[in-house]
Amino acid sequence: MPISQIVRAAVSGMLGQRLQLDVIANNLANVNTTGYKASRLTFQDAVYEASRTATTNRDLRLGAGVVPASIEPAFTQGALQQTDRLTDLAIYGDGFFGVRLPDGTLAYTRNGSFRLDQDGRLVTSDGLPLAQDIIVPPGTEDSLTVDPEGIVRINQIDPLTSVERSVELGQIQLYRFNNPEGLTAIGQTLFQESASSGAAEAGLPNSPGVGQIVQRAQEVSNVNIVDEMTNLLMAQRAYGLSVKALQTIDEMLGLANNIRAQ
């Protein structure tokens, strides 16, 4: 087996575990981020090459190390945390809120920490409006309700009868994907569809496979600190072993050079 291939395998292990540490660190940094979904790094073994041994004169298939394959979010349900804000919405079950980006395209998120902008629209903390154009009239914010089916209502005084009545403003839709793990993360807990995720399918909340909306609640991050710390220790140990392999190769080369010099 060529020395260069041994070095390549050890270095690929170091680089792979460094990337694993980056993913774990990002998960731990977002442990308190509303709607955040923990990411996981998957690996593949690198291409195999034939190596003939001098003792048996046989070809052996030897790998060239490890290759990072993908970084995928894990869309397991996060715990729901009750809040006092009427515009805090959480999804229990599958599904995503749709928000409109500045270029007009849709992005998808599990972060339902909304607020009202100056026009009364439900927007994210970054000012991105919901895909459904729902406008809350001024002075009715304190009566805002969103039921599990996503129907938005407020109480309003009828100008003719002076009687307070419930007014329906619209219905929030949720979106689902055949393969949500294939979504492309773009930051700010937002995702966009890709060829792997498939096209978004709109559905009404509280219908099968979509999930229901819970008002005055936030979905906390699904990061499991114990699992992440365990993965961190494993990645550190694997990185150290790859470094040890390089050190051993260096010692073997130094020993061989000393023997040849004698």
N, C-alpha and C positions, 0 to 999 in steps of 0.2 A: 504494500500500500504506500503510495507516494507520500512524503512528508507534507507536501503542499495540501493534500486532501485531508490529512489529519488536522492541520492548522485551520483549514476552511471549516471543517465540522465544528471545531471548538469555538471559533469566532462566531459562526452562525448561532451557536447556542447562547453566547454572551449577548449578541445583538437581539435575539428573540426574547430573552429574559429581561433585557432592558426595556423593550417595548411592553412586555407584560407588567413591569413595575410602573410604567407610565399610565397604563390603563387602570391599574389598581389605585394609583394615587389620584387619578381623576374621579374614580368612584368615591373614594373617601372624602375628597374635597367637596363633593356634591351630596353628601349624606343628608344635608338639611335643605336641599333644593326641591321645591314643590314640583311634583310630577316627573322628577328625574328617574330614568330607568338605567340601572346598572349595565355596564358593558362588559363583554367577555371576549378575550382573544383566543382564537383557535389556531392551531398549528398543523402543518403538514410536513412529513418527512421529505427531504430533498431528493433529487434524482439519484438513482443508483447506477454505479459503474462497475464494470467487470475488472477484477484484480486477480492476477495469476500468482499463486504462491510458489516459491522456489522448491519447497519441500514435497508438495503433492502434485505439482504441475496441473492444478485445477483452477478454474475460474470461479471466484467468489463474488457475489453481488454485495458491494459495500456502499452504504449511504454516504451522502456528502453533507449531512447535518440536518438542520431544521429550517423551515420557511414559514413565516407568519402568513396565515391564510386569510383571515378576516377579523374585523372587530364588530361584534353584533350586540345590539341592545337586548336585554331580557325583559319582555313585557309581562312580567308577573304583576299581580295586583298589589299596589301599595296600601298601607293602612290609611283609613280616612280619619282626619282630625277635624273636630268641630271648631268653628270660628263664629264670630259675631257679625261678620260682613255679609250683607244680602247678596252681594255680587260674587261671592266665593262659590264656585261650582266644582263638584268632583264627579268623576265617572266611576260607578261601581260595576265592574264587568269589562267586557271588551269595548273598543270604540275610541275615537279621538274627536276632539273639537277641531273644526276647520277654521282657520284664520286666514285673512287675505294679506299677502305681502304687498309692499309698495309697487311692485311691477304688475300686480293684478292676479298673480298665480296664488294657488292655495298651498298652505303648509298645515301640518297637523300636530297637535300637542295633547298631552294629558294634563297640562298645567291649566287649571281652571281658576286661577287667581285673577279675576277680571275686575275692571272698574268702569265707571262711566266717564266718557270724554265730554268736552264742552257742548257737543251736539246731542248728548244723551245716548250715544251708542256704547254697547258693551265692547271693551277693548282689553288687550293684554297690558301688562305693565310696560311694554315697549310701544304701546299705542297702536297695535295691529288689531283691526276690527274683526269680529266674528264674521264668518262667511254669510250668515243670515243677517240681513240688515234690519236689526231691531232697535228702535229708538224709544227711549223712555222720556215722556214729557216732563218738563221742569216742574218741580214741586211734588212729584209723585214717587220719588226715589224710595221713600221710607215704606211704601206699601208694595214694593216689588216682590213678586213671588215667582218661583220657577218650580214646576212640579216634576215628578220623575219622568214624565213623557216629554219634558223639555218645553212645555207651554209656558210662555211668559205672560204674566198678568200684573196689572196695577189697579188701585182703587182711584176712581176719579169722580168728581162732583158733576152730575148732569146739569148743564146750564139752564135747562128748561124746568126741571122739577126740583133742582137743588138737593137731590138725593144722591148719596154716594153709591156707586155701582162698580162692579168688577169689569175691567176692560182687558180683552185679550190682545196682546201686541204682536204675537207671532210665535213660532215654534223653532227651537234650536234643534238642528239635525246633528247626528253623530256619523262618523265615517269608520268603516272597517276595511281590512285588507286580508287577502288570502294568506299572505306571508308577511306579517308585520316586522319580523326580524330582518327583512330585506330593505326596510326603509332607510333612507339616507339622512343621517343627522346633520343639521346645519347650524346648531347652536341655539341658545336661548330655549332649550327643551323643545325645539321645533324639528319636525321631520318632513321630508318630501318623498313622494312616491318614486319608485324606480322600477326597472324591468324585473328585478327580483321580487319586489313586494307585490307587484300587480297594481292595477288601477284601483282607485278609491271607490268604495261602494257606499253611497249615502243611505242612511236608514233612520227611522224614528226611534228615539230613546224608549227604553223599556220593552223593545221588541226582541225576539230571539237573536242571539249572537251580536247584539249591539251594546247592551248595558244600559243602565239607568242613570239619571242625573240626580245628584244629592246637593241641595242648596245649603248654604252656610257650612261648607265643608271643603277641605283641601286634601288631595291625595299626596301623602308624604313620599319621599324617595323610597324605592324598594331595595336600597343598598343594605346588605346584611354585614354589619361591621365584623362579626366573628368570622364569617366566611372570607371576607376581604383580608383580614389579618392573617388567616391561615394561608391564603393564596400568596400573601406578601412574603411570609416566611419560606414557603416552597420556592418562590421565584428567586429569593435571595440565595437559598441553598443551591439551586440549580445554576445560578450565575457563578457562585463561588466554585462549583465543581468544574465548570467550563474553564475558569481561570486556572484552576489547579491542573487541568489537562494541558494547557499551554505551558505552564511552568514545568511539568514533567517532560514534555517534548523538548523544551529548551535544555533541561538537564541531560537528557539522553544524547542530544546533539553535542553538548559540551563534552560529555564522557567519550563519545565516539571520536571527536577531534583530538582529545588528549591521547587516546590509545594510538591513533594514527601518527601523532607527532613523536611517539616514543620509538 
